[in-house]
Amino acid sequence: VAGIANASNHCPFKMQRDLNIATVVFAFISFVFFIIGCIGYSSDELVMKNTPWVTADDNGQEVYMNLQGIFFKNAGGKGTVFYANANCGLDFCDQCAEQGDAAFGLIIAATVFASFTTVLSGILSASPSSTLQLVNLFVAFVTAVFSLVGFGLFMGGCYVQFDNYSPLSLHYGAGAILTLIGLLMMWLTVFFQVGAVFFGVK
């Protein structure tokens, strides 16, 4: 009977440990993906082309849009327009400048908090603590919220404005896709942490 009782008591803590291990994996991947999303704030042409948040490639027109500006290439040449510059006099420039800066700041914050979640989950997988588990749940939730708001702000605002302006067929680029995957994974870690808190309750 004592053996059965010990086994039943051990099971919740094993589930808690497994959920924290899963959180380490998911939070770390989110951390990496958020970094790639943040690189989408670069002003370097090659980086803008490789990690855009929005892309278009229609009839010889190539557009690579990130959080700071647009790199374009066509038969007439190539160039870069930054939302905050005076030479960007288009309707969407002011909105994209504000939302690009805000999204970058929020994704940076999400990246930092994702690293905290990864470290805390690693500690908890080795040494359970009900107080630290609650802290980790809060940190994971804040990470998920920051990433969601940052992504939604730019893609729900600037992207829509540019789509209304441009006749080109726009698509999500690598920066947006990886950020989206990262934020979805962070919301999964929130559920993992809720489960870990539940299984840690004696």
C-alpha positions in Angstrom: 0.0 0.0 0.0 2.8 2.3 0.9 4.5 1.6 -2.5 1.3 2.5 -4.3 0.9 5.7 -2.3 4.5 6.7 -3.1 4.0 6.0 -6.8 0.8 8.1 -6.9 2.6 10.9 -5.1 5.5 10.7 -7.5 3.4 10.8 -10.6 2.2 14.5 -10.4 5.8 15.6 -9.9 7.0 13.6 -12.9 4.3 15.3 -15.0 5.4 18.7 -13.6 9.0 17.9 -14.6 8.0 16.7 -18.0 6.0 19.9 -18.6 8.9 22.0 -17.6 11.2 20.1 -19.9 8.8 20.6 -22.8 8.7 24.3 -21.9 12.5 24.5 -22.1 12.3 23.2 -25.6 9.4 25.3 -26.8 10.6 28.5 -25.1 14.1 28.2 -26.5 12.8 27.7 -30.0 10.6 30.7 -29.6 13.6 32.7 -28.3 15.5 31.8 -31.5 12.5 32.6 -33.8 12.0 36.0 -32.0 15.6 36.9 -32.6 15.1 36.2 -36.3 12.0 38.4 -36.2 14.0 41.2 -34.6 16.6 41.0 -37.3 13.8 42.1 -39.5 14.4 45.6 -38.1 17.7 45.8 -40.0 18.4 48.5 -42.6 20.9 46.3 -44.5 19.6 45.4 -48.0 20.8 41.8 -47.9 19.2 41.2 -44.4 16.0 42.9 -45.5 15.8 40.5 -48.4 16.5 37.4 -46.4 14.4 38.1 -43.3 11.5 40.2 -44.5 8.1 40.3 -42.7 6.2 40.8 -46.0 7.2 39.9 -49.5 5.9 40.3 -53.1 7.2 39.0 -56.4 4.9 39.9 -59.3 5.7 40.6 -62.9 9.4 41.3 -62.3 8.6 43.5 -59.2 10.2 42.3 -56.0 9.4 43.8 -52.6 10.8 42.9 -49.2 9.2 44.7 -46.4 10.4 44.7 -42.8 9.8 46.6 -39.5 11.9 49.5 -40.6 11.4 49.9 -44.3 11.0 48.4 -47.8 13.6 47.1 -50.2 12.4 46.9 -53.8 13.9 45.6 -57.0 12.5 45.9 -60.6 13.6 46.4 -64.2 14.5 50.0 -63.4 16.8 49.2 -60.6 16.6 48.7 -56.9 16.4 50.8 -53.7 15.3 51.1 -50.1 12.7 53.3 -48.5 12.5 53.7 -44.8 9.2 54.6 -43.2 10.6 57.3 -40.9 12.6 59.1 -43.6 11.3 62.3 -45.2 11.5 60.7 -48.7 8.7 58.2 -47.6 5.7 60.4 -48.4 3.2 57.6 -48.9 0.0 57.1 -46.9 1.3 54.2 -44.9 4.7 55.6 -44.0 3.9 57.3 -40.6 1.8 54.3 -39.4 4.4 51.8 -40.4 7.2 53.8 -38.8 5.3 53.9 -35.5 4.1 50.3 -35.6 7.4 49.0 -36.8 9.3 50.6 -33.9 6.6 49.4 -31.4 6.6 45.9 -32.8 10.4 45.7 -32.6 10.4 46.8 -29.0 7.7 44.3 -28.0 9.5 41.4 -29.8 12.8 42.4 -28.2 11.0 42.3 -24.8 9.4 38.9 -25.7 12.9 37.6 -26.7 14.3 38.6 -23.3 11.4 37.0 -21.4 11.5 33.9 -23.5 15.1 33.4 -22.3 14.0 33.8 -18.7 11.3 31.2 -19.3 13.8 28.8 -20.7 16.2 29.2 -17.8 13.5 29.0 -15.1 12.0 25.9 -16.7 15.4 24.3 -16.8 15.8 25.0 -13.1 12.3 23.8 -12.3 12.8 20.5 -14.2 15.7 19.7 -11.8 14.4 21.3 -8.6 10.6 21.8 -8.2 9.4 25.0 -6.4 5.8 26.0 -6.2 6.7 29.7 -5.9 9.2 29.7 -8.8 6.6 27.7 -10.8 4.1 30.5 -10.4 6.8 33.1 -11.4 7.6 31.1 -14.5 3.9 30.9 -15.5 3.7 34.7 -15.2 6.9 35.2 -17.2 5.7 32.8 -19.9 2.4 34.6 -20.1 4.0 38.0 -20.4 6.3 36.7 -23.2 3.3 35.3 -25.1 1.3 38.6 -24.7 4.3 40.8 -25.8 4.9 38.6 -28.9 1.2 38.5 -29.8 0.7 42.3 -29.4 4.0 43.0 -31.3 3.0 40.7 -34.2 -0.6 41.8 -34.3 0.3 45.5 -34.2 2.5 45.4 -37.3 0.7 42.7 -39.4 -2.7 44.0 -38.4 -1.9 47.6 -39.1 1.1 48.4 -41.3 0.7 45.3 -43.4 -3.0 46.0 -44.1 -2.3 49.6 -45.0 0.5 48.6 -47.4 -1.7 45.9 -48.9 -4.4 48.4 -49.6 -1.9 50.7 -51.2 0.0 48.1 -53.3 -1.4 46.3 -56.4 1.0 43.5 -55.7 0.1 40.2 -54.2 1.7 40.2 -50.7 2.8 37.3 -48.7 4.1 36.7 -45.2 7.9 36.7 -45.1 10.3 34.7 -43.0 10.4 37.2 -40.2 6.7 37.3 -39.8 6.2 33.5 -40.2 8.9 32.6 -37.6 7.6 35.2 -35.2 4.1 33.8 -35.6 5.4 30.3 -35.0 7.3 31.5 -32.0 4.3 33.3 -30.4 2.1 30.2 -30.9 4.7 28.1 -29.2 4.9 30.5 -26.3 1.2 30.3 -25.8 1.6 26.5 -25.7 4.2 27.0 -23.0 1.7 29.0 -21.0 -0.6 26.0 -21.1 2.3 23.8 -20.1 3.0 26.0 -17.2 -0.6 26.1 -16.1 -0.4 22.3 -16.1 2.9 22.3 -14.2 1.4 24.6 -11.5 -1.6 22.3 -11.2 0.5 19.1 -10.9 2.7 20.9 -8.4 -0.1 21.5 -6.0 0.0 19.1 -3.1 
